[in-house]
Amino acid sequence: MPVGLRRMKLNFDCRPFYEPSISAVKFVGYHQDSQGHDQFVLCRVSRDALEHLGGVTNANGDQLMAIFHSVQAKVYAIATAQYAIGVKRPLVTKDDVQKQNGEKEEKPPGAQSVSR
């Protein structure tokens, strides 16, 4: 097993909530440590990730929460994967969603690909 890779799977049964000040939905995962104690992990999913998953733009907090609930298994899987490689506070972004879906990365207008 690579250094820093964690074997535990995060569990998610806490109530997520939208945090307007950071335009993200926060949620908490947890796992049990070797002594049987719950270890809590604070996680977030960004507005752009949720809007991408929901196929919408300019969603309000209620809409973002509805999207979150419809795609939470995917968001939880990405957050768990981040935690497994050592990210202490996972943040699921649009780029993460696109990578998981096998989508090509969007380039800003005028950006060019680099050839090697």
Buried (B, 14 or more C-beta within 10 A) or exposed (E): EEEEEBEBEBBBEEEBEBEEEEBBBBBBBBBEEEEEEEEEBEBBBBBBBBBBBBEEEEBEBEBBBBBBEEBBEBBBBBBBBBBBEEBEEBBBBBBBBBEBEEEEEEEEEEEEEEEE
